[in-house]
Amino acid sequence: MAQRGAGYLKTLRERAKQSKVYQKHQLTGLEIAKILHDERHKSLYIKLAKEMKGDELLRLAKDVAERSNVKNKGAYFMRIIKA
């Protein structure tokens, strides 16, 4: 029985690592985090996508990602959003 339990727990841990997307704003927020290479703040981007227009945020994130002189793309993106 212990062998089965260990395998089941391992399966649950692996499943927990995968992102689950149920709404459009969740997908948009995850895409923004990926574009900006800022996976650490993905929940912030999901919240922004829920409150603001997702298409505009994606366009802005792509614009920021293309700028080579920006060191912290996530912070720069947030600075533009708040301005």
C-alpha positions in Angstrom: 0.0 0.0 0.0 2.9 2.4 0.8 4.2 2.0 -2.8 0.9 3.1 -4.3 0.6 6.0 -2.0 4.0 7.3 -2.9 3.3 7.1 -6.6 0.0 8.9 -6.2 1.6 11.7 -4.2 4.3 12.0 -6.9 1.6 12.3 -9.6 -0.2 15.0 -7.6 3.0 17.0 -7.2 3.7 16.8 -10.9 0.1 17.9 -11.7 0.3 20.9 -9.3 3.3 22.3 -11.3 1.2 22.6 -14.5 -0.7 25.8 -15.1 -4.4 25.5 -15.4 -6.2 28.2 -17.4 -9.9 28.6 -17.2 -10.5 32.2 -18.3 -9.2 34.4 -21.2 -7.6 36.9 -18.8 -5.6 34.1 -17.2 -4.1 33.1 -20.5 -3.4 36.7 -21.4 -1.6 37.3 -18.1 0.5 34.2 -18.5 1.4 35.2 -22.0 2.5 38.7 -20.8 4.7 37.0 -18.1 6.3 34.8 -20.7 6.9 37.7 -23.1 8.5 39.8 -20.4 10.5 36.9 -19.0 8.9 37.6 -15.6 7.2 34.4 -14.5 7.6 35.4 -10.9 4.9 38.0 -11.2 2.4 36.1 -13.4 -0.5 36.7 -10.9 0.0 40.4 -11.2 -0.2 40.2 -15.0 -3.3 38.0 -14.7 -5.0 40.7 -12.4 -4.0 43.4 -14.9 -5.5 41.5 -17.8 -8.7 41.0 -15.9 -9.0 44.7 -15.1 -7.7 46.2 -18.3 -8.0 45.3 -22.0 -5.9 42.3 -22.7 -5.1 43.1 -26.3 -3.6 46.4 -25.4 -1.5 44.9 -22.7 -0.2 42.2 -25.0 0.7 44.8 -27.6 2.5 46.9 -25.0 4.3 43.8 -23.6 5.6 42.9 -27.0 6.8 46.5 -27.6 8.7 46.4 -24.3 10.2 43.0 -25.0 11.6 44.2 -28.3 13.6 47.0 -26.6 17.1 45.8 -26.1 18.2 48.6 -23.8 15.7 47.8 -21.0 17.2 45.6 -18.2 14.1 44.9 -16.2 11.3 44.6 -18.7 8.6 43.8 -16.1 9.4 47.0 -14.1 9.5 49.0 -17.3 6.1 47.6 -18.4 4.6 48.4 -15.1 6.0 52.0 -15.2 4.3 52.5 -18.6 1.0 51.1 -17.4 0.9 53.4 -14.3 1.8 56.5 -16.4 
